């Protein structure tokens, strides 16, 4: 019998790679995204807004019922969806801060709670896609870095709280070749080349790198990896760069 995986933010660079990798391994892939330009990496796609799910009780009830109907069984939940609103502290808008926390932190908590019974029945796992910004950040990333730090905290606290019922782990990628990364660098190829050079591995990551690690964590079954946060960073967190 095939296993089922639920992936948020499935239309993004990492989300697409996750869907492709899990599907190739025989998983039935449920994917959700706030965008509607569906492509073929999912077996079942649903248009779904996590920000709305967090802040609107009626929307949350409706989608909880929809998920109950279309997905009675679940083996792996991957909380991948994220928003990145960049601003210096003095310019942060409260609505941007709240949206960031809703999508990057509160949404994963609510979905973990919603699917807990199904994941426990299948002795499944939760994988949270965090970021290197949970540990190392730069100016303008206050909202994003805070949310990802808290997501790693949520991972560890859920692991302790759930004990042996469901395994919970996080992956914290550094620079990954996605539209979100390119937007942050305004598609400046020379800047991206510099970014590649400062990674000891001499490249930035690919979405498939994240997908491979997620597959490993999901396939561990009753394994011993629980409450862990994996830095997937090409060695960048070990670099001391002199001016």
C-alpha angles and dihedrals in degrees: 000000000000121000124236128230128190115206125187120206088025096163095060125090097267093036092054091049091049091051093047094048096046092045091052088054091055101262120143102236123217109188132186132186138160089234120077103209092111120193131186106270094094130072089205124018126191128187103232135164113208092192089057091044090058100044103034117064094194091052090048093052092047094051093043087059092046091051090049090054101044100033114038092157130045134176104173133026116194114192098201106140115109143163124212116203110179122205142129116256095259091055102042112127115218091227091055091049091050094046090051093052092043094053101032101038119006093044093056090049093050094046091048089052093046095050098036096105093050093046092048092051091053093039085237135157145240120224118193118199104217126163144240083254088078086074109014123030144158139220117302096027100095097122095041096043092048092051093049093047088052091047090058088048089051090051093054096042093048090050090055094042096048094043107184098345099090128000116234125194139159135218118208109195123192119210110347123184099251138130089255091057093045091050089053089055093040088238090290103162094194090055090048090051090053089050090053092050096054091057109089089224087057097233140066121247129274124223087244089063089061092045093053092054092045090052090052092051092046093049095052091092108183092003131145099247105106131144091010129144113207117206107215097184114130088243095297094129089063095055123108103191117202121209 
